[in-house]
Amino acid sequence: MSETIQPNRDQAAQWNEASGPAWVELQAVLDRMLAPFVDVLTDEAFPGPGGQVLDIGCGAGATTLAMAGRLGPNGRALGVDISGPLVTAARARAEAEGVGNAAFVEADAQTYPFEAEGFDAVISRFGVMFFEDPEAAFANIRRAARRDATLAFVAWRSPADNPFMTAAWRAAAPFLSALPTPEPNAPGQFGFADGERTAGILRAAGWRDVEVRPLDAAAVVAVEDLRRYLQRMGPVGAALRLADEATRTRVTDAVEAAYAPFIVDGAARYVAACWKVTARA
């Protein structure tokens, strides 16, 4: 009898073991780094007071809570993430902030049995590039959306468009032989770098009026926050956790030198080069 392979099994392991806890630890840093995109999504997809909104790959809850605040007490924002540690952090944050109309579910959005036609809008801040079968995932999400519901998400453009996001990998690669090389169109940070492919996935999944537009956002991160981010997040952070002390020192020195050109007045300043993707159910 053949074994049934769980979809997105590798992503579930990654985000429940190493990446999820690291994100929780750096939640405040990451929220500051990604803050420019919160208003972009809530403005684009806001269905009006009392609406129902689904947030895919909600992480520690920043976009879910922001949308819940706009929806008002009669609305509902549901955040879904494959990472148990992140969902736990999001729930604790909602309770601490007294946001009663936000809820969170630990689930894989590719397969989760959402309420049919239960949402007026779907949003995601860098949470949709990780599906093994993105067409199946977006078809499942579409079934959760009411007719004419808005889909709005942001995803990274290519590594070449994002030198800030790739400088650590380039600097560390000579010292870390096991550092994975990103594969085009593979699940991961740059999985939706090809805008035409992204649009085709959505159309094949049953979405219409698909638009994929470049979005460049000016971003700032304090030097002390940048150091923590580079040591904990991404493939370099994961590799450093397994490296010996001498290798960690060499990599850290090389990475900090690679980021020196970005630093002005005590902070790293860069352009986050993304796609802003919108569609209708």
N, C-alpha and C positions, 0 to 999 in steps of 0.2 A: 504494500500500500504506500503510495507516495505521500510525502509530508506536505501539509498545507503551509505555505510560506506566508507569514503575516506581512501585509503591506507596510512599508516604511519602518521595518524592524530595526535597521541600522540607525535611522534618525531617532527612533524611540529610545534606543540604548544611549545614544550620544547625549540627548537632551534630558534624560533622567539620571545620567551618571555624572559626566564631567561638565558639559556645557551649561546645563540648567542651574546647578549650584553655583557655578562661576558667575552666571548672569544675576542670580539673586544677590550674591555678594557685592556686585558692582551695579546694582539696580539704579542707584542715584546717579552714578556716572553716565550710564547708558541713557537714562532718561534725559539728562542734559545734552548729550551728544545728538540724540534723535528728536529733540524737542521741536525743531522746525516743521516736522511732518505731522504733528498732532492737529494743528489748525487746518492744514491742507486737507486731511481726511474728514475731519468733522464738518468743515465747510462744504466739501464736495458732496457728502453722502447724507447730511442731516435731513431726515424725513419730516421734520416738524415736531412740535411738542407731542408727547404721548406715543411716539413711534417705537418700533421694535427693530433693534439693530444687532447684527451678528458680527463679532470681531474674530477673525481667523488668525491663529498664531499670536494670541494676545499677550504672550510673555507675562511680565509682572503686572500687567493691567493698566498701563498708562493711558492707552487710547480708549479702552473700554470705559474707564472711569470718566475720561473727558467727555465722551459721547453721552454717558449716563447723565452727567451734569446738564447737558444741553437738552436732553429729552424731557427732563422734569419728572415729578413723582409718578405720573401716569404712564411713563414710558419704561422701556426695559432694554438694557444692553447685556448681551450674553457673550462672554469671552471664552474661546475654546483654544486649548493648547495641548500638545502631546506630552509636555513636561510636567510631571507631578510637582517638583520643587517650585516651578514658576507659578503654577495654579495655586499652590498653597500660599505663596507670597502675595499673589493678587487678591485672594480672599481676605488675608490678614490686612492688606492695605485698604480694601473697601470697608472693612469693619472699623479700622482705625479712623478713616475719614468720614464715617457715617453715611456712606453711599448705599442706600438700601435698594436701589433699583438696578444694581449691577450684580450679575451672577457669573460663576466661572465653572467650566467643566473640563476635566482632564480627559481628552479624547483625541482621536485621529480624525481630522475633518474629511479625509478621503473616504472614510467608511462609516462615520458616526450616523445613526438614524435620527437626523434632525426632524423636528416637526415640519410637515409639508406646508409650504407656503406660509411660514410663520414669521417672516421678517420683511420689513420695508426697505432695508438697506444692508449691505455687507461691506465691511471694511477690513483692511489689513495693512499694518506697518511692517514691511519686511518679513512677513510670516508665511508667504505662499510659494516660496522658491524651493521648498524642500521635499515636495511630493515625488515619489517614484513614478507615479502615473498621474501627471497633472490634469490630463483631460478627464479622467475618472473623478478626480477630486473636485474639479470645477463643475462637473455634471451633478455630483452629489450636493454641492453647495447651492447650485441653481435650483434644485428641487426644494431647498429650504426657503427660497426667496419668492415673494409674491410677484405676480405679473407686474411688470414695469419697475420692479425694485432696482435700486442703484447698486452697482458694484464699484468700489473705488479702492485701489491699493497702490502702494509704492513698492518698487523693486529696484535693486541696483542695476545700473547699466554695466558696461564691460569693465574688466580689470584695468584696461588701458585708459578708460575714462576716469578711473578712481585711483590715482597714484598714492593718495594718502592711505587708502584701505589695503594696498598691496605692498607698501614699502617694507613692512615688517617681514613678509614672506621673502621678498627679494634679498633683504639683508641677511636673513637667517639661513637661507638655503645652503650656502657653502659649508655651514657648520652642522647641519642636521640632515643626514643622508636619507632619513625616513620621512622627511617632510613631504606630504602628499602634494602632487601637482594638480591644480584645478582642471577638471575636464569640461570642455564646452557643453552646455545644455544638461550637465549632470546636476542632481539635487545638491543645493548648497547656496552660498551667498550670491553667486553670480549665475544661478540657474536660469534666470529670465533675462540675461544680458541681451539676447537677440529679440528685439522688439517685434519683428514680423512673426517670429515663431510664437511669441507670447500671444499675439493677437489671434493667430491661427488656432492655438489651444482653446482659447475662450470661445471662438465661433464654433469649433467642433463640439464643445461641451454644451452648446445651446444658448449662448449669450448673444445679444445683438447690439448694434450701435457701439461697437468696440472702438475705443480710441486709445492709442499708446503715444504719449507725448513726453518729450524730454523735460525733466525738472531738475534744475541745479539749485541747491540750497547752500547758503553760506553757513558753515558750522564752526564752532569754537570748542576747544577742550583744554582745560588747565593742564599745565605740565605735570603736576603731581597726579592728576587723574589719568593722563595719557600713560604714564609709567605703569600704573596699576592695570590699566586696560591691556597694554601690550604683553604684560607678564601673565595674564590670566585668560584672555579671550582668543578665539580663533585658532587656526592650526599651529601657529607658533606657540601660543600659550599652552596648548595641549602637549606639544612636544617638549616644552621646557619642564613640565611636571615630571617627565620621565628621564630627563638628562642629568648627567653628573654635574657637580658644582663648577668644574672648570669650563665645561661646555656652556652652562647657563651664563657664566660671566662673559665669555666671548660673544655669545649671541646677544646678550643684553647690551653690551658695549656697541656692537655693530648696529643693532636696531636703533638705539638712541642717537647714534651718529646719522642714521638714515633719515630720522625725523627732524634733525636740527634745522633744515631749510624751511620747515613749516612753522617754526616757533617765532612769534613776534610779541614783544611785551608780555612775556610770561605765559603765553598760551599758544597752542597749535591752532592754526587757522587754515581751513581747507574748504573745498567745494565737494559736496556730496552729490555725485552725478547719478541721477535715478530716472526711472520711467514713472510717470503718473498714468495709471491705467484706469479707465472707466468703461462701464458697459451697462446694459439693461437686461433684466430677465425677461 
